[in-house]
Amino acid sequence: MIEPYESALDAVPGSHPYPRTSRYHDAEIGVHRAADGTEVRYIKRRLLPPLGEADGDDTARHIVSSGERPDHLAQRYFGDPAQWWQIADANPVLDPRELTAEPGQEIEIPGGFPDGGGHGR
């Protein structure tokens, strides 16, 4: 059975398998050659810059309200709930659910939201 990521990697030869909005778009693609000569393509580890050194310091602060989730915030600020990973990348969390687990917590929202997109409260 072909894994979904394998078919995505092989979908369009010579192009990157992830859309520009994906957190993996800029990740390097590696090739592992098995002992039998079979090549296995994979996405190399995506390393983040140290907090505060990301593209500019254009960030907003957001105070978490009860019931909010990272995808809600991504929809509010970026117009796309799938962009939650940008908020996770801008904050020191391992699990993105930590971002909104505690109402009243202040988190960073990276800049670049369309039309000013509802800056933090």
C-alpha positions, 0 to 999 in steps of 0.5 A: 500500500502506498502511503499518502505522503509517498504519493504526494512526493511522487505526484509531480516530478521536479516540483515541491509536493506541498502548497505554498501555504503548508508549513512543509513547503520550504522543507528540503526533500531527502532521498534515502537509498535502501540496501536493495537500491530502492529510493525512499523520498522524505521531508527533512526535519523542519527547524524553526528560528529562535523565537523572536527571530522569525520574519520581522517582529510584526506580531500581535498579542492575543488574550485567549478566551474560553472555548477558543482553539488554534484553528479559530485564531488562524481563521480570525487572523489569517482567514484560513483555519489550516494556518494554525501552525503559524501561531504555534511556531510563534509560541513556545509550545510543543502541543498546539492545544497548549496555545488555547488551553488556559483562558486569559493566557497571552499568546503571540500572533505572527504578522502578515494577516490579511486586511489587518485581520482582527488584531489581538484583544 
